[in-house]
Amino acid sequence: MPDYTTFVDTYKIIPFVMGVGLIYPNPKTETRRLVGILLVLISVVPFSIMIFIDIYDCWKRRDIINIIRHTTVVGPFLGGIFKMFIMYYKKTPAKGLVDEIDNDYASYNSLPSSYKSIINKSISNNLLYSEKCWAVTVITCVMTFPFMAVTLNIYNFLFKSEPTKHMVHDLIIPFMEPEARFDSPTFEVMFVYMLYACLLYVINFTGYDGFFGLCINHACLKMELYCKAVEDALRAATEMDIHDRIVDVIREQNKLKRYVDLVQATFNIWLGIILIATMIQIGTCMYHITEGYGLDLRYIIFMTGTVIHIYLPCRYSAKLKHMSMETATLIYCSGWETIPSNRIRKTLLFMIARGQIPIEITAFNILIFDMDLFVTILNSSYSMYTLLRS
């Protein structure tokens, strides 16, 4: 049994959720995915129409709190549905990312143990943070809504003489009396329907965003490995052997550049959308928490998840940028001074110069994702919050 197999076999959660969420780039299932995406879109249309009608009614009576409450939920929800269309449109570069990871893992089986320790550390990090921790974060943020609704309903029916019912997301149903939404079977049908919406929410955000983290971390792994390969190449017995192994490293540098271009092509639209959306989301959530109908734990958790949601792509992109520049230092410290060949020294000089150019992930191919952008987003969100309060 080989140490490393494929993307699907290595990471169980993200590929499975991507498959269930109709975003896994498998050419054999393109038609089925498209039909499935359209069916999901049709299934969420009633929910979306009801919310937009309620938003319109709130706008007519200038009920800003409920407008924000609705948009806080429906915005990310529709964004999750939009991810299905993005990934179908970007299926070619996304398939290229999966194929590159599969090919790399197949080649890693022939590497020495010193390389495998680096690979194992990277995979363990992915399994813990990009898969498990991210999945727990999404589930916690989303399922808090139905969990609290179920808890309150059970408590009210057990301990109150006149129990009140709580919906997952309180929504006035069009063309019905407001209190009729709590009558049976309307209440039960809407409760199950909203549970279905929560499930879609969890699937879309766990798979797509987790895939981005795995792809970035794999790019960082590729850089670590070829820097290690430079160090080992300079210990070769002959000048010709050193030269050939250095050429192999240059090929890996070129492959990395093409791989990052695939990452950019796959995710640049989504990065631009969440940049704008989370900036608005954080500000409106803060306003709802402070100016709404009392302190709402659900929206505090939801806002925390929103901050994490924009923090992670900024953190991953900053990690990629830092690692790309760190390669220049690692190559410089690889022991070139012991090599008498000017040809090899000049080759290393070009590799160092190339490593000093940072590799950056951008939104809409314009805005650079890094930790400075994350701070800017938080500042802008707070400015929006103060504007709403005024």
Legacy VTK file of the C-alpha trace (Angstrom):
# vtk DataFile Version 3.0
C-alpha trace
ASCII
DATASET POLYDATA
POINTS 390 float
0.000 0.000 0.000
1.580 3.330 -1.029
2.034 6.062 1.568
0.195 8.635 -0.570
-2.695 7.945 -2.910
-5.100 10.600 -4.199
-6.863 13.757 -3.107
-10.112 11.849 -2.541
-8.451 9.090 -0.494
-6.326 11.480 1.577
-9.032 13.961 2.527
-12.345 12.330 3.358
-14.508 15.270 4.442
-13.846 17.945 1.816
-14.122 15.720 -1.316
-17.253 14.042 0.081
-18.940 17.365 0.856
-17.882 18.725 -2.535
-19.495 15.719 -4.186
-22.709 16.066 -2.198
-22.706 19.800 -2.868
-22.390 19.245 -6.639
-19.087 21.125 -6.915
-16.554 18.302 -7.249
-14.956 18.734 -10.705
-15.600 15.301 -12.186
-16.065 15.384 -16.005
-18.090 12.153 -15.861
-20.813 13.791 -13.762
-21.080 17.176 -15.496
-24.608 16.622 -16.814
-25.872 15.212 -13.530
-24.284 18.066 -11.610
-25.902 20.661 -13.840
-29.325 19.036 -13.434
-28.764 18.773 -9.689
-27.738 22.435 -9.435
-30.888 23.504 -11.275
-33.062 21.333 -8.991
-31.436 22.823 -5.900
-31.998 26.302 -7.318
-35.685 25.531 -7.891
-36.006 24.117 -4.373
-34.712 27.308 -2.716
-36.740 29.740 -4.825
-39.814 29.666 -2.488
-37.633 30.354 0.573
-35.874 33.228 -1.192
-39.135 34.761 -2.475
-40.689 34.660 0.993
-37.698 36.403 2.528
-37.554 39.075 -0.186
-41.281 39.780 0.186
-40.836 40.135 3.931
-37.841 42.417 3.369
-39.975 44.573 1.094
-42.734 44.777 3.716
-40.147 45.717 6.344
-38.817 48.409 4.021
-42.284 49.928 3.623
-42.624 50.286 7.395
-38.935 51.275 7.819
-38.130 48.223 9.974
-34.343 48.308 9.539
-33.654 45.683 12.220
-35.678 42.982 10.458
-34.252 43.946 7.064
-30.764 43.382 8.446
-31.877 40.172 10.179
-33.161 38.751 6.897
-30.273 39.909 4.700
-27.747 38.530 7.184
-29.175 35.067 6.564
-30.294 35.135 2.935
-27.144 36.832 1.574
-24.649 34.092 2.513
-27.263 31.430 1.720
-27.668 32.621 -1.879
-23.898 33.055 -2.044
-23.556 29.363 -1.208
-25.926 28.465 -4.054
-23.912 30.720 -6.367
-20.800 28.692 -5.538
-22.328 25.741 -7.362
-22.536 27.786 -10.551
-19.032 29.206 -10.074
-17.520 25.751 -9.701
-19.410 24.451 -12.705
-18.134 27.416 -14.740
-14.608 26.917 -13.326
-14.663 23.139 -13.629
-11.606 22.986 -15.916
-9.087 24.793 -13.648
-10.630 23.101 -10.587
-10.102 19.686 -12.199
-6.529 20.761 -12.954
-5.950 21.425 -9.236
-7.230 17.982 -8.226
-5.158 16.289 -10.955
-2.024 18.169 -9.879
-2.484 17.078 -6.268
-3.084 13.468 -7.364
0.035 13.467 -9.563
2.138 15.009 -6.811
0.999 12.470 -4.233
1.800 9.628 -6.620
5.323 11.003 -7.106
5.863 11.488 -3.359
5.920 7.735 -2.760
9.405 7.517 -4.287
10.885 10.303 -2.135
13.242 9.684 0.810
11.969 9.687 4.382
13.281 13.217 5.033
10.839 14.506 2.399
7.998 12.343 3.651
8.232 13.885 7.119
7.558 17.308 5.525
4.676 15.870 3.499
3.147 14.100 6.503
3.282 17.295 8.557
1.526 19.241 5.787
-1.193 16.605 5.338
-1.771 16.365 9.102
-2.129 20.147 9.242
-4.677 20.023 6.413
-6.676 17.234 8.021
-6.872 19.076 11.337
-7.381 22.701 10.325
-8.594 22.864 6.706
-10.945 19.906 7.146
-12.043 19.166 10.701
-11.751 22.582 12.341
-13.323 24.359 9.373
-16.191 21.865 9.196
-16.839 22.279 12.934
-16.790 26.083 12.533
-19.367 26.054 9.726
-21.629 23.543 11.482
-21.492 25.528 14.729
-22.324 28.846 13.047
-25.219 27.489 10.980
-26.737 24.776 13.155
-26.916 27.099 16.164
-30.126 28.472 14.618
-32.079 25.179 14.467
-30.497 23.922 17.693
-31.677 26.931 19.678
-35.116 26.783 18.042
-35.522 23.097 18.959
-34.244 23.724 22.498
-36.642 26.616 23.078
-39.579 24.671 21.642
-38.915 21.685 23.898
-38.479 23.907 26.942
-41.674 25.878 26.250
-43.812 22.775 25.709
-42.474 21.105 28.846
-42.475 23.987 31.311
-44.935 26.626 30.051
-48.700 26.470 30.237
-49.038 28.502 27.021
-45.982 27.507 24.977
-44.754 29.676 22.148
-43.193 28.212 19.028
-39.843 29.282 17.606
-38.849 28.966 13.951
-35.302 28.364 12.730
-35.469 31.822 11.147
-38.582 33.787 11.993
-40.289 34.619 8.724
-43.755 35.977 7.967
-45.271 33.853 5.217
-46.792 35.917 2.392
-50.591 36.009 1.928
-51.162 34.611 5.425
-51.928 36.189 8.759
-48.662 36.735 10.691
-49.660 34.384 13.523
-50.758 31.680 11.074
-47.120 30.701 10.537
-47.205 28.994 13.957
-50.228 26.844 13.130
-49.900 23.179 12.180
-48.916 21.893 9.682
-47.500 25.209 8.363
-45.047 25.514 11.237
-43.750 21.960 10.874
-43.388 22.234 7.084
-41.485 25.530 7.360
-39.287 24.136 10.126
-38.234 21.158 7.980
-37.787 23.415 4.943
-35.447 25.693 6.895
-33.502 22.681 8.175
-32.979 21.763 4.525
-31.708 25.305 3.873
-29.289 24.972 6.826
-27.985 21.698 5.414
-27.331 23.350 2.041
-25.573 26.170 3.861
-23.234 23.756 5.689
-22.465 21.721 2.554
-21.679 24.697 0.327
-19.411 26.506 2.764
-17.597 23.442 4.091
-16.653 22.013 0.694
-15.809 25.084 -1.371
-13.905 27.105 1.238
-12.162 24.022 2.579
-10.976 23.170 -0.929
-9.354 26.609 -1.210
-7.389 26.024 1.989
-6.203 22.595 0.848
-5.039 24.005 -2.500
-3.060 26.850 -0.917
-1.429 24.560 1.628
-0.428 22.178 -1.154
1.289 25.041 -2.986
3.265 25.810 0.179
4.191 22.133 0.455
5.485 22.122 -3.117
7.774 25.059 -2.298
9.096 23.413 0.860
9.916 20.271 -1.068
11.779 21.910 -3.919
13.810 24.010 -1.471
14.761 20.769 0.262
15.603 19.339 -3.167
18.035 22.223 -3.841
19.818 21.517 -0.577
20.138 17.816 -1.430
21.160 18.529 -5.030
24.190 20.530 -3.897
25.454 17.459 -2.038
25.600 15.364 -5.232
28.925 13.781 -6.212
29.508 15.363 -9.622
28.872 18.747 -11.196
26.729 17.166 -13.913
24.548 15.441 -11.329
24.152 18.708 -9.409
23.199 20.524 -12.596
20.608 17.929 -13.607
18.991 17.957 -10.192
18.914 21.757 -10.119
17.186 21.687 -13.513
14.562 19.369 -12.006
13.982 21.920 -9.249
13.514 24.674 -11.838
10.886 22.502 -13.512
9.138 22.229 -10.148
9.244 26.022 -9.799
7.560 26.326 -13.183
4.952 23.723 -12.207
4.248 25.659 -9.030
3.634 28.849 -11.018
1.162 27.043 -13.287
-0.512 25.479 -10.241
-0.981 28.864 -8.534
-2.408 30.231 -11.792
-5.030 27.453 -11.594
-5.819 28.435 -7.999
-6.195 32.043 -9.091
-8.412 31.114 -12.030
-10.630 28.908 -9.875
-11.193 31.217 -6.926
-10.676 34.842 -8.021
-14.409 35.547 -8.571
-15.359 34.020 -5.225
-12.632 35.966 -3.386
-13.959 39.223 -4.806
-17.517 38.394 -3.779
-16.681 37.443 -0.181
-14.463 40.511 0.141
-17.492 42.747 -0.404
-20.067 40.466 1.218
-18.259 39.863 4.507
-17.427 43.547 4.838
-21.167 44.264 4.778
-22.054 41.169 6.798
-19.830 41.949 9.770
-21.078 45.534 9.990
-24.753 44.569 9.784
-24.333 41.724 12.283
-22.762 44.111 14.775
-25.672 46.489 14.284
-28.239 43.728 14.774
-26.516 42.497 17.940
-26.308 45.936 19.550
-29.481 47.572 18.230
-31.792 44.580 17.724
-34.257 42.890 20.044
-31.848 42.038 22.829
-28.532 40.208 22.783
-28.870 37.305 20.345
-26.331 34.497 20.822
-27.077 33.101 17.355
-25.919 36.240 15.603
-22.882 36.629 17.841
-21.762 33.135 16.802
-22.728 33.850 13.199
-20.706 37.079 13.149
-17.716 35.262 14.660
-17.983 32.690 11.876
-18.139 35.477 9.292
-14.904 36.970 10.641
-13.256 33.531 10.493
-14.628 33.070 6.980
-12.747 36.101 5.653
-9.749 35.605 7.953
-8.896 32.169 6.571
-8.477 33.083 2.868
-6.456 36.130 3.922
-4.336 33.952 6.217
-3.832 31.238 3.611
-2.935 33.775 0.917
-0.524 35.537 3.268
1.060 32.167 4.055
1.542 31.486 0.349
3.047 34.938 -0.183
5.420 34.548 2.770
6.486 31.048 1.751
7.170 32.152 -1.833
9.590 34.825 -0.586
11.046 32.493 2.019
12.201 30.185 -0.788
14.846 32.779 -1.717
16.306 32.566 1.793
16.122 28.772 1.889
17.878 28.442 -1.468
20.522 30.955 -0.395
21.171 28.931 2.776
21.369 25.619 0.912
25.179 25.515 0.820
25.972 27.047 -2.583
29.277 28.470 -1.310
30.844 24.995 -1.408
30.142 24.646 -5.148
33.016 25.860 -7.357
31.021 25.805 -10.613
30.086 29.313 -11.805
27.357 27.855 -14.020
25.556 26.320 -11.053
26.080 29.449 -8.944
24.555 31.633 -11.655
21.607 29.261 -11.958
21.022 29.476 -8.205
21.281 33.261 -8.431
18.385 33.341 -10.900
16.381 30.977 -8.692
16.938 33.265 -5.702
15.921 36.305 -7.731
12.766 34.541 -8.830
11.977 33.597 -5.233
12.167 37.248 -4.185
9.105 38.001 -6.314
6.104 37.233 -4.076
3.350 34.941 -5.288
0.041 36.604 -4.508
-3.611 35.595 -4.636
-5.937 38.376 -5.740
-9.672 39.075 -5.831
-10.978 39.915 -9.305
-7.258 39.873 -10.257
-6.921 43.281 -8.574
-7.002 43.246 -4.767
-4.238 41.284 -3.039
-5.427 38.930 -0.320
-3.220 39.111 2.762
-3.458 40.080 6.427
-3.349 43.790 5.589
-6.539 43.308 3.590
-8.119 41.495 6.543
-7.430 44.482 8.799
-8.845 46.808 6.138
-12.033 44.720 5.944
-12.529 44.875 9.715
-11.971 48.637 9.735
-14.441 49.105 6.880
-16.989 46.874 8.626
-16.748 48.937 11.792
-17.158 52.125 9.767
-20.336 50.647 8.243
-21.574 49.757 11.725
-21.058 53.305 13.016
-22.762 54.659 9.895
-25.813 52.438 10.521
-25.990 53.548 14.138
-25.916 57.192 13.138
LINES 1 391
390 0 1 2 3 4 5 6 7 8 9 10 11 12 13 14 15 16 17 18 19 20 21 22 23 24 25 26 27 28 29 30 31 32 33 34 35 36 37 38 39 40 41 42 43 44 45 46 47 48 49 50 51 52 53 54 55 56 57 58 59 60 61 62 63 64 65 66 67 68 69 70 71 72 73 74 75 76 77 78 79 80 81 82 83 84 85 86 87 88 89 90 91 92 93 94 95 96 97 98 99 100 101 102 103 104 105 106 107 108 109 110 111 112 113 114 115 116 117 118 119 120 121 122 123 124 125 126 127 128 129 130 131 132 133 134 135 136 137 138 139 140 141 142 143 144 145 146 147 148 149 150 151 152 153 154 155 156 157 158 159 160 161 162 163 164 165 166 167 168 169 170 171 172 173 174 175 176 177 178 179 180 181 182 183 184 185 186 187 188 189 190 191 192 193 194 195 196 197 198 199 200 201 202 203 204 205 206 207 208 209 210 211 212 213 214 215 216 217 218 219 220 221 222 223 224 225 226 227 228 229 230 231 232 233 234 235 236 237 238 239 240 241 242 243 244 245 246 247 248 249 250 251 252 253 254 255 256 257 258 259 260 261 262 263 264 265 266 267 268 269 270 271 272 273 274 275 276 277 278 279 280 281 282 283 284 285 286 287 288 289 290 291 292 293 294 295 296 297 298 299 300 301 302 303 304 305 306 307 308 309 310 311 312 313 314 315 316 317 318 319 320 321 322 323 324 325 326 327 328 329 330 331 332 333 334 335 336 337 338 339 340 341 342 343 344 345 346 347 348 349 350 351 352 353 354 355 356 357 358 359 360 361 362 363 364 365 366 367 368 369 370 371 372 373 374 375 376 377 378 379 380 381 382 383 384 385 386 387 388 389
